[in-house]
Amino acid sequence: MKIRTKTTLIFLTFSLIPLVLIGAFAYKTGQTAIMQSLGGSFQQIANQTIDKVDRSLYDVHRNVKTWAELELMEEVITGDLDGRISSFLIRLSEEYGSFSSIHVLNTDGTIIASSRPDRIGSEFNQENLFMKAIRGEGAIQDVREEDTEKGWGVTFAFPIRSKSEKEKVIGVLTGRWKADELAKMTQVVQGETGSPRLLLIRGDGLVISAPEAEQEILFKRNLVEFKLQSAASAIRKGRGYLIENDEEGRASLIGYDYSKGYRDFQGLGWSVLVVRDLKAAFEPIQRLKWAIVTVVFGVAILVLIVSVFVTRTLTDPILEISQIASRVAQGDFEGKAKPLSKDEIGSFTLTFNQMIEDLKKQRDQLVDKNYVDSIIGNMINSLIVINTEGLIERVNKATLDLLGFTEEELINRKVSRIFPDDLLTMAMALKSPTEKGFLNNIETTYFEKSGQSIPVFFSGSAMKNHQGKIEGIICVAQDITERKKSVERLNYLASHDALTNLPNRTLFYDRLGQAISRVAWRNRLVAVLFLDLDRFKVINDTLGHAVGDLLLQEVSKRLGLLLRSGDTVARLGGDEFVIILDDVAKAEDVAKVCQKILESLSKPFLLKEHELFITVSIGISLFPNDGRDAETLLKNADTAMYKAKEQGRNNYQHFSPNMNVKALERLALETNLRHALERNEFLLHFQPFVSLATGEIVGMEALIRWRHPDLGMVSPAQFIPLAEETGLIVPISEWVLKTACRQNKTWQELGLRPIRMAVNLSARQFYEKDFRKGVVATLRETGLEPHYLELELTEGTIMKSTDVTITALDEFHQLGIAISIDDFGTGYSSLNYLKRFPVNKLKIDQSFVRDVVKDPDDAAITNAIVVLGHTLQLKTIAEGVETQEQLDFLRSIGCDEVQGYLFSKPLPAEEATKVLAEGKRL
Ligand SMILES: Nc1nc2c(ncn2[C@@H]2O[C@@H]3COP(=O)(O)O[C@H]4[C@@H](O)[C@H](n5cnc6c(=O)[nH]c(N)nc65)O[C@@H]4COP(=O)(O)O[C@H]3[C@H]2O)c(=O)[nH]1
């Protein structure tokens, strides 16, 4: 239960209980007082009333007695007043009014005179009364009904005595007093007591007088019948008052008194009851009750208001403090209680606020400590705290991981286990107030447990307490082993070739510069050898880059083994290597090295499952003769290498100044080639090829020609490699394809017998993204049907990327375009692929055809290609057929087609047209 409710209840209880008790006591006392007062007053009314009745009855009794003692009554008896007495009695009864009859009886009991003449002569029927009176006593008959006397009444009887005969009873006088008179006597005395009912009760309990409203009960009902049992028995004992429930269950207050008589009148034993409905009687006390209830209720409300106010004043701060306390329990330290008063609660509030403030500070410190602990614990860097004596006070996990110690092995030990001497000196110097107090990112080393040193970046800082006194040194170290390795690796990569691990161009220049400076004043030579692998491109294209890379690595190894330690082998990129021969005495020495290189590299290379043979072309330049700086020496060695290539490869050439002229020519050629297309300097020649079965021309091969205004006719053998190198081959080839297709269509439109047009494709063109689309578009544009087009690809191109090749060839095949493999036999065809490729023709390279008659090897190869072609259901064509012998041989081995000067050289378009029109045959 809340304090507020509890306090309110206590207030209410302790203020209301006495109040209710006092109220109840007051009510009870009031009730008793009222009852006593009312009861007393009722009893008094009863007393007064019964006195009144007694006096009245006494008066009647005295009157009747007086009348009996009148002298004239003797005369009545004697008969002297016979006629007049009755009228006297009538007058009496009328005068007093309250008598229903007055009789004079003789000693026999016969009525001799009466106020009621009708009764004269009749017997008096109240014998007991008569007998008493005749015996000389005054007698009273209690109220009763007498038929002869017309209703209810009280009868008095007194003896009539003779005056002369010594009081001898000579008759009786009776007077009957009417019961109606009783009602007059029981009229209520109105007053403070309200209007109680007055009941006059005969000694046996019969009601003989009652209020007017209750007349019907008169002489009929008994107290017992009213269930006024208590009253019935009480009246026999005397006077008093009591409370009783009547027949209808109503409680009544009853005051009562009994008849005691008056003077010589003995009374009839009647009682008077003063009856009042208790509710009505207690009406004042009811008012008192409501007054008390109202007061109690009012006081209760007042107490409630006061108690609520008081408890609120007391409990509100407590409630607020309790709410803030529960928030504090949940970790919220932001609330503060308002001090509402300057009493004890106010000072308690202030103390409570102070307490929260303190708790918050402690919590924050705890959080900070945990935070710091968790940071230190999770730090990647090593953290060591040492005291001013150089003993280790604290280490984090990163330190233990880095150095391999356990915490126990370090705590309270000297930091010199970890720090080298110079670092220890520097670290301990931090505690000196004259120093700046920190060290930042110093590259140094730590010792690990095994004694091995680890490179680190070290930062140290003096640790001060609140008073600013230095208590220790915080040492943070970052392991830079990996970083150092990376830097070394980067430096290495910056100066080396990643594939072969040989020095790269940068390091080459560096070394060459050093070599030059070493020999500059000693009359010695430095040689630069520029090596280019012959036909490396073919190997790379044919067997893939992986094999190409392996070859380059193997070449590097072999070159490394050949050279002295002071010499340098570097790779400039691709298949280009350079060698610096340091400190050479004479040019011949260089030639010897070159010879060794040629020999070494001519030995077969076993790479994966391939056995490869390569040759190399070497260009040589010498310091100081061929250049005095690294760039010139390299350039000239390069030029000399080109010369070696021109010389048929697999040889070495010394640089000579006129070589530079050639190099310049090559550069000029490239520039011209770039403009050739737009200047319309290209044209096509067409060389027919014929079927050996029919002797008819079955197709023409389109061969490009470049007619340069100054250089004249430039051979494709000269500019096609250059065009491939520069990428110009793509637009040039597009032009060739379009021109060739258009020419073939023109021949068809001229009505010549349709033949196929063979077009050479370069590898680069074949792998162009939109090449296939381009071919289809060209056919559509020129209107040539696809089966009149034949594409010639070299063996290397086809084998280069077999997946791409199969897809492309399939597409061409489906379109109906024929595919022939050019220069077949010079490359590395895989029979497996050959079987899967949709190829139509193998073109036997002219190098085999040339000596086919003389050289049995060439004859065997040519024969093998024809057999292979037929096995794979491919056509075979021999190119470069110049002699009848060659032709005969080819026919003998079943070659399908031939092409060569024997039948026709490549012809300009008009001549080719003529040849076709003439229907030239073999
Ligand atoms: N000694 C001798 N030679 C003969 C004989 N019959 C033909 N030739 C020559 O042999 C070469 C055959 O062409 P290739 O092997 O495809 O070799 C071609 C081909 O690879 C390339 N080429 C020519 N035109 C094109 C072209 O339009 N596109 C591409 N990509 N390459 C072309 O240039 C190479 C050289 O072409 P050309 O100088 O026209 O030289 C042609 C041709 O004139 C003969 O009986 N004896």
The ligand as a MOL file (V3000), in Angstrom:
LIG
                    3D

  0  0  0     0  0            999 V3000
M  V30 BEGIN CTAB
M  V30 COUNTS 46 52 0 0 0
M  V30 BEGIN ATOM
M  V30 1 N 57.5920 -17.0400 -104.3900 0
M  V30 2 C 56.3600 -17.1820 -104.7450 0
M  V30 3 N 55.4150 -16.4340 -104.1440 0
M  V30 4 C 54.1300 -16.6210 -104.5140 0
M  V30 5 C 53.7630 -17.5450 -105.5030 0
M  V30 6 N 52.4310 -17.4840 -105.6360 0
M  V30 7 C 51.9970 -16.5530 -104.7750 0
M  V30 8 N 53.0300 -16.0210 -104.0970 0
M  V30 9 C 53.0220 -15.0530 -103.0170 0
M  V30 10 O 52.8100 -15.7270 -101.7920 0
M  V30 11 C 52.0610 -14.9700 -100.9120 0
M  V30 12 C 50.8890 -15.7920 -100.5480 0
M  V30 13 O 50.1680 -15.2000 -99.5920 0
M  V30 14 P 50.1910 -15.5330 -98.0700 0
M  V30 15 O 50.9150 -16.7980 -97.8130 0
M  V30 16 O 48.8060 -15.4710 -97.5980 0
M  V30 17 O 51.0440 -14.3560 -97.4680 0
M  V30 18 C 50.5760 -13.0730 -97.5490 0
M  V30 19 C 49.6850 -12.7240 -96.5080 0
M  V30 20 O 50.0850 -13.3850 -95.3380 0
M  V30 21 C 49.8790 -11.2640 -96.3740 0
M  V30 22 N 48.8060 -10.5730 -97.0730 0
M  V30 23 C 48.6520 -10.2530 -98.3520 0
M  V30 24 N 47.4990 -9.6380 -98.5330 0
M  V30 25 C 46.9150 -9.6060 -97.3750 0
M  V30 26 C 45.6910 -9.1150 -96.9140 0
M  V30 27 O 44.8710 -8.5770 -97.6530 0
M  V30 28 N 45.4230 -9.2580 -95.6110 0
M  V30 29 C 46.2910 -9.8790 -94.7310 0
M  V30 30 N 45.9720 -10.0130 -93.4690 0
M  V30 31 N 47.4160 -10.3580 -95.1290 0
M  V30 32 C 47.7470 -10.2230 -96.4420 0
M  V30 33 O 51.0540 -10.8870 -96.9490 0
M  V30 34 C 51.6930 -12.0600 -97.3800 0
M  V30 35 C 52.4890 -11.7810 -98.5820 0
M  V30 36 O 51.6750 -11.4870 -99.5950 0
M  V30 37 P 52.2400 -11.3060 -101.0810 0
M  V30 38 O 53.4060 -10.4800 -101.0630 0
M  V30 39 O 51.1220 -10.9060 -101.9230 0
M  V30 40 O 52.6290 -12.7150 -101.4310 0
M  V30 41 C 51.7070 -13.7060 -101.6420 0
M  V30 42 C 51.8630 -14.1390 -103.0890 0
M  V30 43 O 52.1110 -13.1050 -104.0240 0
M  V30 44 C 54.7510 -18.3140 -106.1080 0
M  V30 45 O 54.5170 -19.1590 -106.9560 0
M  V30 46 N 56.0410 -18.1150 -105.7030 0
M  V30 END ATOM
M  V30 BEGIN BOND
M  V30 1 1 1 2
M  V30 2 2 2 3
M  V30 3 1 2 46
M  V30 4 1 3 4
M  V30 5 2 4 5
M  V30 6 1 4 8
M  V30 7 1 5 6
M  V30 8 1 5 44
M  V30 9 2 6 7
M  V30 10 1 7 8
M  V30 11 1 8 9
M  V30 12 1 9 10
M  V30 13 1 9 42
M  V30 14 1 10 11
M  V30 15 1 11 12
M  V30 16 1 11 41
M  V30 17 1 12 13
M  V30 18 1 13 14
M  V30 19 2 14 15
M  V30 20 1 14 16
M  V30 21 1 14 17
M  V30 22 1 17 18
M  V30 23 1 18 19
M  V30 24 1 18 34
M  V30 25 1 19 20
M  V30 26 1 19 21
M  V30 27 1 21 22
M  V30 28 1 21 33
M  V30 29 1 22 23
M  V30 30 1 22 32
M  V30 31 2 23 24
M  V30 32 1 24 25
M  V30 33 1 25 26
M  V30 34 2 25 32
M  V30 35 2 26 27
M  V30 36 1 26 28
M  V30 37 1 28 29
M  V30 38 1 29 30
M  V30 39 2 29 31
M  V30 40 1 31 32
M  V30 41 1 33 34
M  V30 42 1 34 35
M  V30 43 1 35 36
M  V30 44 1 36 37
M  V30 45 2 37 38
M  V30 46 1 37 39
M  V30 47 1 37 40
M  V30 48 1 40 41
M  V30 49 1 41 42
M  V30 50 1 42 43
M  V30 51 2 44 45
M  V30 52 1 44 46
M  V30 END BOND
M  V30 END CTAB
M  END
